[in-house]
């Protein structure tokens, strides 16, 4: 199998199930195909059709295949479980029915819309951290036992698992038979890490990749002004792979060295995105990865 490159709805600025700032889903699917992709993730549950037969027909008509769904919520709050379970059941059922492989799990962001108004503390106390770990295991067991899917935990900027030491703590405290990582090269770089070095050290626990890069000058501004993640995205801190600071040729060589066998999904956090912006970026990104022989499409 090797590295199979796909694309996520995030590359079209799709962050929510229903938002007038986002492209209608038929146009997004059409543009994925036009940009040259065949594999995709489901994105936020409820954005694409939630009836399995309809979803299958829409994807098959376009020659698209599904590899993963995404579940996102407050993992340390036991009261948030019903909403999390709703996403999990809906997304995992569709993913399994369409022969997908992963549930990508993301903690909710702690930052608010504006600087100085966080929704939650940036760091968890031990009790809250333990509840987060319990929820990760609970989701992983359900995904495995009910639908035969693997859990890939996605460390994400402005969540409680974002820095390398937090990611390594999560790896140390979770069952490697149940929990692997989705390494996001852009978010890892955004929070001061080196994704190539991290992949080298932890490749046995990394089963899924999200590919994006970071604009060096904009990142420096984000850091100096202490912008929230949402503000940083709106300022364009994430950029096309050929223009950013992630060393994709080095990552490509490492993936060959460690015999990585899995998906690498193209993303570029941009929200809100003008409707005519994502398609040319997604197409240029595909051309870039093809030009450096990063994987197959």
Secondary structure, 3 states (H helix, E strand, C coil): CCEEEEECHHHHCCCCCCCCCCCCHHHHHHHHHHCCCCEEECCCCCCCCCCHHHHHHHHHHHCCEEEEEEEEECCCCHHHHHHHHHHHHHHHHHHHHCCCCEEEEEECCCCCCCCCCCCCCCCCCHHHHHHHHHHHHHHHHHHHHHHCCEEEEECCCCCCCCCHHHHHHHHHHCCCCCEEEEEEHHHHHHCCCCHHHHHHHHHHHEEEEEECEECHHHHHHHHHHCCCHHHHHHCCCEECHHHCCCCHHHHHHHHHHCCCCEEEEECCCCCCCCCCCHHHHHHHHHHHHHHCCCCEC
